[in-house]
Amino acid sequence: MNIVHATSFTRSALRLCAGPLIWSAHFLGIYGLTGVVCARPDAQVAWLGSGILVWGVGAASVAALIAIAALQWRAGQQQASNDSGFIRWTAAALSLLSSIAIVWETMPVFLVSACG
């Protein structure tokens, strides 16, 4: 196997999976944070009128969305001349779905009490 081909395949596979990987890390992070904050009542501090859970989930969501946008912007800047567009469009679609999932799982934190 040619080293250049393996590197190209790895780069394409990571480009395709970047959005879902960021989403899954976000999912595990916010549910882990929610579990820790809800299990320990002394960890439920408020800052500027909102609980630490709201701020933590909000910050994680903004960071995940920025990471997905930055990776898609970088991928758009580094288009290969022999790229048929399939990988680019599939990666963009997966990143869009991952962004929608991040927003969807962030909304309940602002609507209902997590530890109620």
C-alpha positions in Angstrom: 0.0 0.0 0.0 1.2 3.4 -0.9 1.9 5.7 2.1 0.4 8.7 0.3 -2.8 6.8 -0.4 -3.0 5.7 3.3 -2.5 9.3 4.4 -5.2 10.5 2.0 -7.6 7.8 3.2 -6.9 8.6 6.8 -7.5 12.3 6.2 -10.7 11.7 4.3 -12.0 9.3 7.0 -11.2 11.8 9.8 -12.9 14.6 7.8 -16.0 12.5 7.5 -16.1 11.5 11.1 -15.1 14.9 12.6 -18.6 16.2 13.2 -20.0 13.0 14.8 -16.8 12.6 16.9 -17.2 16.2 18.3 -20.9 15.6 18.9 -20.2 12.3 20.8 -17.5 14.0 22.9 -20.0 16.8 23.6 -22.8 14.3 24.5 -20.6 12.4 26.9 -19.2 15.6 28.4 -22.5 17.3 29.2 -24.2 14.2 30.5 -21.1 13.5 32.7 -21.2 17.1 34.0 -25.0 16.8 34.6 -24.5 13.6 36.5 -21.7 15.0 38.7 -23.6 18.2 39.5 -26.9 16.5 40.2 -25.2 13.8 42.4 -23.4 16.5 44.5 -25.8 19.1 45.9 -22.8 21.3 47.0 -21.7 21.5 43.4 -24.9 23.3 42.4 -23.7 26.9 42.7 -25.2 29.8 40.8 -23.3 32.5 38.9 -25.1 35.5 37.4 -28.5 34.1 38.2 -27.9 30.7 36.4 -26.6 27.5 37.7 -23.1 26.2 36.9 -24.7 23.4 34.9 -26.3 25.9 32.5 -23.0 27.7 32.1 -21.0 24.5 31.6 -23.4 23.0 29.1 -23.7 26.3 27.2 -19.9 26.7 27.1 -19.4 23.1 25.9 -22.0 23.6 23.2 -20.5 26.8 21.9 -17.0 25.2 21.9 -18.3 22.2 20.0 -20.1 24.3 17.4 -17.1 26.5 16.9 -14.9 23.4 16.5 -17.2 21.9 13.9 -17.4 25.2 12.0 -13.6 25.7 12.1 -12.9 22.2 10.8 -15.4 22.6 8.0 -13.9 26.0 7.1 -10.5 24.5 7.1 -11.6 21.6 4.9 -13.1 24.1 2.4 -9.8 25.9 2.2 -7.9 22.7 1.5 -9.8 21.2 -1.3 -7.9 18.7 -3.3 -7.9 19.1 -7.1 -8.9 15.5 -7.6 -11.7 15.6 -5.1 -15.0 14.7 -6.7 -17.0 16.5 -4.0 -18.6 13.5 -2.4 -16.4 13.5 0.7 -16.7 17.2 1.0 -20.5 17.2 0.8 -20.9 14.1 3.0 -18.6 15.6 5.7 -20.6 18.9 5.5 -23.9 17.0 5.9 -22.6 15.0 8.8 -21.3 18.1 10.4 -24.6 19.8 10.0 -26.5 16.9 11.5 -24.0 16.9 14.4 -24.5 20.6 14.9 -28.3 20.1 15.0 -27.9 17.3 17.5 -25.7 19.6 19.7 -28.3 22.3 19.7 -31.1 19.8 20.3 -29.4 18.3 23.4 -28.5 21.7 24.7 -32.0 23.2 24.7 -33.4 21.2 27.7 -30.8 22.7 30.0 -32.4 26.2 29.3 -36.0 24.9 29.5 -36.2 22.6 32.5 -34.4 22.0 35.8 -31.8 19.2 35.2 -31.6 18.0 38.8 -35.3 18.5 39.8 
